[in-house]
Amino acid sequence: QVQLVESGGGLVQAGGSLRLSCEASGRTLNVYSMGWFRQAPGKEREFVACINWNGATTSYAESVKGRFTISRENAKNTAYLQMISLKPEDTAVYYCAKSRLYGNMIYRATGDYDYWGQGTQVTVSS
């Protein structure tokens, strides 16, 4: 079993920054890709960013490209999402997830992930 716990969410004004963390326990994640997704009220969960096992490859949704940065520290079994220049439309519950398969691939679909955290709320006020 894998447990993922997100932290770092909160209320911030537009233009502000937050850094989300996703700490894993129960299994080492250093051979898996990790992803961040978000879900706003009344909307489907959407892809935000993903990173491969060693951090060499990343991918971002167009809406966050240039503002969000995904990273990981395998020694700490932790993934991060640095968010700057936040906008009200970034308001959502943010989830981290572990990929089903290990290897060098990165994944943008929710179905490619098998373990999810409980989510952390990010609210951006205008």
C-alpha positions in Angstrom: 0.0 0.0 0.0 1.0 3.5 -0.7 -0.1 6.6 1.2 0.3 10.0 -0.3 -0.2 13.1 1.8 -0.4 16.6 0.2 0.3 19.8 2.2 1.0 23.4 1.5 -2.4 24.6 0.2 -4.1 27.7 1.5 -5.6 31.0 0.7 -3.5 33.4 -1.4 -4.1 36.6 -3.3 -3.9 36.7 -7.1 -0.2 37.0 -8.1 0.9 35.1 -5.0 2.8 31.8 -4.7 2.4 28.5 -3.0 4.5 25.4 -2.8 2.6 22.1 -2.5 4.3 18.9 -1.2 3.3 15.3 -1.6 5.0 12.9 0.8 4.7 9.2 0.2 4.9 6.3 2.7 4.5 2.6 2.4 6.6 2.2 -0.7 9.5 4.0 -2.3 8.4 6.0 -5.3 11.7 6.5 -7.0 10.9 4.3 -9.9 7.5 5.8 -10.6 6.3 8.9 -12.3 4.3 11.3 -10.2 1.5 13.6 -11.2 -0.4 16.6 -9.9 -4.1 17.1 -10.8 -6.7 19.5 -9.6 -10.5 19.6 -9.4 -12.6 22.7 -9.1 -16.2 22.6 -7.8 -18.5 21.3 -10.5 -15.6 20.3 -12.8 -13.8 17.2 -13.7 -10.4 16.4 -12.3 -7.8 17.8 -14.7 -4.1 17.2 -15.3 -1.7 19.9 -14.0 1.8 18.5 -14.2 3.8 15.2 -14.2 7.4 14.2 -13.7 9.3 11.0 -14.5 11.2 8.9 -12.0 14.4 10.8 -12.0 13.0 14.3 -12.6 14.6 14.5 -16.1 11.3 14.7 -17.9 8.3 16.9 -17.1 5.0 17.9 -18.7 2.5 20.7 -17.9 -1.0 21.7 -18.8 -1.0 24.7 -21.1 -2.9 26.7 -18.5 0.0 26.5 -15.9 3.0 26.3 -18.2 5.6 28.9 -17.2 3.9 29.5 -13.8 4.1 26.0 -12.1 7.1 23.8 -11.6 7.0 20.2 -10.6 10.0 18.6 -8.9 10.9 15.6 -6.7 13.3 14.5 -4.0 13.5 10.8 -4.2 15.6 10.6 -1.1 12.7 12.1 0.8 10.0 10.2 -1.2 8.4 13.6 -1.9 7.2 15.5 -4.9 6.5 19.2 -5.1 4.5 21.7 -7.1 5.8 25.2 -7.0 3.1 27.7 -8.1 3.7 31.3 -8.9 1.6 34.1 -10.4 -1.5 32.4 -9.1 -4.8 33.3 -10.7 -8.4 32.9 -9.3 -8.9 30.2 -11.9 -6.3 28.1 -10.2 -8.6 27.7 -7.3 -9.2 24.0 -6.8 -8.4 20.9 -4.7 -5.0 19.7 -5.7 -4.1 16.0 -5.7 -0.9 14.2 -6.2 -0.8 10.7 -7.6 1.6 7.8 -8.3 1.8 6.2 -11.8 0.6 2.6 -12.2 3.7 1.6 -14.1 7.3 2.2 -13.3 9.9 3.4 -15.9 10.7 6.4 -17.9 7.3 7.3 -19.2 5.2 10.3 -18.0 1.5 10.3 -18.0 -1.3 12.9 -18.3 -4.4 10.8 -17.8 -6.0 10.1 -14.4 -6.4 6.4 -15.4 -2.6 6.1 -15.6 -2.3 6.6 -11.8 -3.3 4.2 -9.1 -2.7 5.9 -5.8 -4.0 9.3 -4.9 -3.6 11.7 -2.0 -6.5 13.2 -0.1 -6.0 16.6 -1.7 -5.2 20.1 -0.5 -7.3 23.1 -1.1 -5.8 26.1 -3.0 -7.9 29.2 -3.0 -6.8 32.3 -5.0 -8.6 35.5 -4.3 -8.9 38.3 -6.8 
